[in-house]
Amino acid sequence: MSENSTANKTQTTPIPKSVKLADTYYGIFGLHPSVSVIEIRRRYRQLSKQYHPDTTDLPPAQAKAKFQRLNEAYGTLSNPQRRSLYDLKIGYSRINVIQAPTGWEKPEQKFASRTAYLDPTDRPLSSGEIFVLFLLGATFIGCILLVLTVAYLRGETVI
């Protein structure tokens, strides 16, 4: 698969030239630290096909070393806790991604919710819920009638 068709399928964040990520796990993948886990997985699959000792033209020792390094990087970046610790270790912070823009404040609400209902259980039943309740009631009445019929046929007294 050519690089052009791969670039069209995935939307990766290009790494600015000022950032030195060559010696990091992100540098191995050629991705920016802000990419998603899905993009890391896609890139790992692509690179594992390229560097796997059975499928590469590299010398076996070099291919094995690159593939082990790739697996080590993927093991760290695919685990959220290890990735966070690694990001701190290399000095990358996700605070800018998580924080709300400056000057933005949540408007105070006079009521706890914007709906007319007091709580999530105080709402009308949907048509599907009404149908299920109908089926449940019909099943219950059918069971009672079945018990009464069996008792009558056996000759037992029914209260």
Secondary structure as UniProt FT lines:
FT   HELIX           3..9
FT   TURN            17..18
FT   TURN            22..23
FT   HELIX           25..29
FT   TURN            33..34
FT   HELIX           37..51
FT   TURN            53..55
FT   HELIX           60..77
FT   HELIX           80..90
FT   HELIX           95..98
FT   TURN            102..103
FT   TURN            120..121
FT   HELIX           127..154
//
